Amino acid sequence: MKLVIFDCDGTLVDSEFLCNLALEHQLAELGVKCDAKELLSKYRGGKLTTIIASLETDYSISLPESFESEYRLKVDNLFDEHLEAIDGVKEVLESLTIRFCIASSAPRSKIERALNITGLAKFFDNNIFSSYEVGSWKPEPELFLHAAKTMNVEPRNCYVVEDSLLGLQAANCAQMKSIYYAPGVSERNHLGSVQIEHMSELVEFIT
């Protein structure tokens, strides 16, 4: 039996820029100038508490306790206005003949919101795994291992689809096959067993 484990942000839904744009706006309110694209390049796939700690160190600031909740509200608003599914994802999910699930570093509420907005919720039922529920974040392998165990599939029979290097590291540590979704990235990265530019390429590697 095989299993495809999808990351969510940047892999199923085109949310990474929106998340970092919300971060840019939140920091601007505190007088800190940042660019969303630079934040995305630096923090893609990272744990929010780690990102916040890094920002405090880099800018020698102490962010208020309300920072995370206000940031997540901005993310929600941007999702409502702009979030879309990654091009080709719906067609891939409709065509898959093997089981699949989501394993994401985001809170379950954020994952479910993204899936509902983009019309992807119907594909996953309750097969959603969040780092916040498992207590482990990428590049640690435990989230992926937990997903595989719950879905009753051996790690060696799992394919992990990721857009971040942290996610690829986690997949490799879990001894799973890693598929690097990297649109617009021409250079190959050794962390990915396979590298694809469009989701339509995925099916040929996992059937």
C-alpha positions in Angstrom: 0.0 0.0 0.0 1.2 3.5 -0.9 0.5 6.9 0.5 1.0 10.5 -0.7 1.6 13.0 2.0 1.0 16.6 0.9 2.2 19.7 2.7 -0.5 22.4 2.6 0.9 26.0 2.3 2.7 26.5 -1.0 1.9 22.9 -2.1 -1.9 22.5 -2.2 -2.8 26.2 -1.8 -0.9 29.3 -3.0 -0.6 30.8 0.4 3.0 31.3 1.2 3.2 34.9 -0.2 0.0 35.8 1.5 1.2 34.6 4.8 4.4 36.6 4.5 2.5 39.7 3.2 0.5 39.5 6.4 3.7 39.3 8.4 5.1 42.3 6.5 1.9 44.3 7.4 2.0 43.2 11.0 5.6 44.3 11.4 4.9 47.6 9.6 2.4 48.5 12.3 5.2 48.2 14.8 7.6 50.3 12.7 9.6 47.4 11.3 10.1 47.5 7.5 10.3 44.1 5.8 9.5 42.8 2.4 7.2 39.9 2.0 9.3 38.3 -0.7 12.4 38.4 1.4 10.5 37.0 4.4 9.2 34.2 2.2 12.7 33.3 1.0 14.1 33.2 4.6 11.2 31.6 6.4 9.4 29.3 4.0 8.0 26.3 5.8 9.2 27.5 9.2 7.6 27.3 12.6 5.9 30.6 13.5 7.4 30.7 17.0 10.8 30.2 15.5 10.2 33.0 13.0 9.0 35.4 15.7 12.1 34.6 17.8 14.3 35.2 14.7 12.6 38.6 14.0 13.1 39.7 17.6 16.8 38.8 17.4 17.4 40.4 13.9 15.6 43.6 14.7 16.4 43.8 18.4 12.8 44.1 19.3 10.3 42.5 21.7 7.1 41.7 19.9 3.8 42.0 21.9 1.9 39.0 23.1 -0.9 39.9 20.7 1.5 39.6 17.7 0.6 36.1 16.7 -3.2 36.4 17.1 -3.2 39.7 15.1 -1.0 38.2 12.5 -3.3 35.2 12.1 -6.3 37.5 11.7 -4.5 39.3 8.8 -3.7 35.9 7.2 -7.4 35.0 7.5 -8.5 38.2 5.8 -6.0 37.8 3.0 -7.0 34.2 2.5 -10.7 35.2 2.2 -9.8 37.8 -0.5 -7.0 36.1 -2.5 -6.4 32.4 -1.7 -6.4 30.0 -4.6 -5.5 26.3 -5.0 -2.1 25.6 -6.6 -2.6 25.2 -10.4 -3.3 21.6 -11.3 -3.8 20.4 -7.7 -7.6 19.6 -8.1 -7.0 17.6 -11.3 -4.2 15.6 -9.5 -6.3 14.9 -6.5 -9.2 13.7 -8.7 -6.9 11.4 -10.6 -5.0 9.8 -7.8 -5.7 6.1 -7.3 -3.7 5.7 -4.1 -4.5 7.2 -0.7 -3.3 10.7 0.3 -3.4 13.0 3.3 -2.1 16.4 4.5 0.8 16.9 7.0 1.3 20.5 7.7 3.2 22.7 10.2 0.1 25.0 10.4 -2.7 24.8 13.0 -5.6 22.6 11.9 -7.9 25.6 11.8 -5.7 27.3 9.3 -5.4 24.2 7.1 -9.2 23.6 7.2 -9.9 27.3 6.3 -7.6 27.1 3.4 -9.1 23.9 2.1 -12.7 25.2 2.4 -11.9 28.5 0.6 -10.2 26.7 -2.3 -12.7 23.9 -2.6 -10.2 21.2 -1.7 -11.8 20.1 1.6 -13.9 17.4 -0.1 -10.7 15.5 -1.1 -9.3 15.0 2.4 -12.2 14.2 4.9 -10.4 13.9 8.2 -7.0 12.9 6.8 -5.3 16.0 8.1 -2.3 16.1 10.4 -1.0 19.2 12.1 2.3 19.8 13.9 0.3 21.6 16.6 -1.5 18.4 17.4 1.6 16.1 17.1 4.0 18.4 18.9 6.7 18.2 16.3 7.7 20.6 13.5 9.7 20.1 10.3 12.6 19.3 9.8 11.8 16.8 12.5 10.3 13.6 10.9 7.7 12.8 13.6 4.8 14.6 11.8 5.3 12.5 8.7 5.8 9.3 10.7 2.7 10.0 12.7 0.7 10.5 9.5 2.0 7.3 8.0 1.3 5.3 11.1 -2.2 6.6 11.4 -2.9 5.9 7.7 -1.4 2.4 8.3 1.3 2.7 5.6 5.0 1.9 6.0 7.3 5.0 5.7 9.2 3.5 2.8 5.9 3.4 0.8 5.2 7.1 1.4 5.7 10.0 -1.0 6.0 13.4 0.5 5.1 16.5 -1.7 6.8 19.6 -0.3 7.7 23.1 -1.4 10.1 23.8 1.4 13.6 22.6 2.2 12.6 22.0 5.8 9.9 19.7 4.6 12.2 17.8 2.3 14.6 17.3 5.2 11.8 15.9 7.4 10.8 13.5 4.6 14.3 12.3 4.2 14.7 11.8 7.9 11.5 9.8 7.9 13.0 7.6 5.1 10.2 8.6 2.7 10.4 9.5 -1.0 10.5 13.3 -1.3 9.0 15.2 -4.2 10.1 18.9 -4.4 7.5 21.1 -5.8 9.5 24.1 -7.0 7.8 26.2 -9.7 10.2 28.6 -11.4 13.3 27.0 -9.8 15.7 25.8 -12.5 18.5 24.5 -10.3 18.1 21.0 -8.8 18.1 20.5 -5.1 19.7 17.3 -3.7 17.1 17.1 -0.9 14.4 16.1 -3.3 14.2 12.6 -4.7 12.3 14.2 -7.6 11.8 17.8 -8.5 8.7 19.1 -10.4 7.7 22.5 -11.6 3.9 21.8 -12.1 1.6 19.6 -10.2 0.6 17.8 -13.4 4.0 16.1 -13.3 3.3 14.5 -10.0 1.2 11.5 -11.1 3.9 9.9 -13.2 6.2 9.6 -10.2 3.7 8.0 -7.8 1.6 5.6 -9.8 
